């Protein structure tokens, strides 16, 4: 029971972040959002959300000028994607076994999950999403 509560608390902390932490206010009303991410589409959605929130605080809406998504990792992009997938699968399978398994499964799951998490962190965030926008 304690493991499940801890897991839920950890997940809630990961979800609760600042609303526009990556927005860089610019001159002449042109602002920029710069996101480092594991996934280009997820990063783009996050950038749009942050820009919209930034402008909403000023009773305006975001008008996007430019969007650029690119791979900025240090290894071959295909290798990066494969390694990220393997690390995330290990984390999820290990975490599930840790939480729901018996004593032996829980121990093994914890080791596999931790290894997957370490690998995921070591691979870093391989994509950069940059959007320029104005509040109107």
C-alpha positions in Angstrom: 0.0 0.0 0.0 2.8 2.4 0.9 4.5 1.7 -2.5 1.3 2.6 -4.3 0.8 5.9 -2.5 4.4 6.8 -3.1 4.1 6.0 -6.8 0.9 8.2 -7.0 2.6 11.1 -5.2 5.6 10.9 -7.5 3.3 11.0 -10.6 1.4 14.0 -9.3 4.6 15.9 -8.7 5.7 15.2 -12.3 2.4 16.6 -13.6 2.4 19.8 -11.6 4.8 22.2 -13.3 4.9 25.9 -14.0 2.5 27.1 -16.8 5.0 28.9 -19.0 8.4 28.1 -17.6 10.1 27.9 -21.1 8.7 31.2 -22.5 11.4 33.8 -23.2 9.8 37.3 -23.6 11.3 39.1 -26.5 11.6 42.6 -28.0 9.0 44.1 -30.3 6.4 41.8 -28.9 8.0 38.6 -30.4 8.3 35.9 -27.8 9.9 32.5 -27.9 9.2 29.1 -26.3 12.2 26.7 -26.3 11.5 23.1 -25.2 13.9 20.3 -24.8 11.9 17.0 -25.1 11.9 13.3 -25.8 9.2 13.6 -28.4 8.7 16.3 -31.0 4.9 16.3 -31.1 4.6 16.3 -27.3 7.1 19.1 -27.2 5.2 21.1 -29.8 1.9 20.7 -27.8 3.7 21.8 -24.6 5.1 24.9 -26.4 1.7 25.9 -27.7 0.2 25.4 -24.2 2.8 27.6 -22.6 2.5 30.3 -25.2 -1.3 30.3 -24.9 -1.0 30.5 -21.1 1.6 33.3 -21.3 -0.7 35.4 -23.5 -3.9 34.5 -21.6 -2.4 36.2 -18.5 -2.2 39.4 -20.6 -5.9 38.9 -21.8 -4.6 38.1 -25.3 -4.1 35.0 -27.4 -1.0 33.6 -29.0 -0.4 34.2 -32.7 2.4 31.9 -33.9 5.1 33.2 -36.3 7.5 30.3 -36.6 7.9 26.7 -35.5 11.1 24.7 -35.7 11.5 21.1 -34.5 14.9 19.3 -34.8 16.9 16.4 -33.4 19.7 17.8 -31.3 20.9 14.5 -29.6 24.5 13.3 -29.7 23.9 9.9 -31.3 22.2 8.7 -34.5 18.5 9.7 -34.3 17.3 6.1 -35.1 19.5 4.7 -32.3 18.3 7.3 -29.9 14.6 6.4 -30.6 15.3 2.7 -30.1 17.2 3.2 -26.9 14.5 5.6 -25.5 11.8 3.0 -26.3 13.8 0.2 -24.6 14.5 2.4 -21.5 10.8 3.4 -21.1 9.6 -0.2 -21.5 12.1 -1.3 -18.9 10.9 1.4 -16.5 7.2 0.6 -17.0 7.6 -3.1 -16.8 9.9 -2.9 -13.8 7.7 -0.4 -12.0 4.6 -2.5 -12.5 6.4 -5.6 -11.2 7.7 -3.6 -8.3 4.2 -2.3 -7.3 2.1 -5.4 -8.1 4.5 -8.4 -7.9 5.3 -10.7 -5.0 8.5 -10.4 -3.0 10.8 -11.8 -5.7 9.0 -10.0 -8.6 9.1 -6.8 -6.6 12.8 -6.9 -6.1 13.6 -7.8 -9.7 11.1 -5.2 -10.9 12.7 -2.5 -8.8 16.1 -3.3 -10.3 14.8 -3.4 -13.9 12.7 -0.2 -13.4 15.6 1.7 -11.9 17.9 0.6 -14.7 15.4 1.8 -17.3 15.0 5.1 -15.5 18.8 5.6 -15.4 19.1 4.7 -19.1 16.3 7.1 -20.0 17.9 9.9 -18.0 21.4 9.2 -19.5 19.9 9.4 -23.0 18.5 12.9 -22.2 16.1 14.9 -24.3 17.1 14.5 -27.9 14.8 17.0 -29.5 14.4 20.8 -29.4 11.2 22.6 -30.3 11.3 26.4 -30.8 8.2 28.5 -31.5 8.1 32.3 -31.9 4.8 34.0 -31.2 3.1 37.3 -30.5 0.4 38.0 -28.0 -2.6 39.8 -29.7 
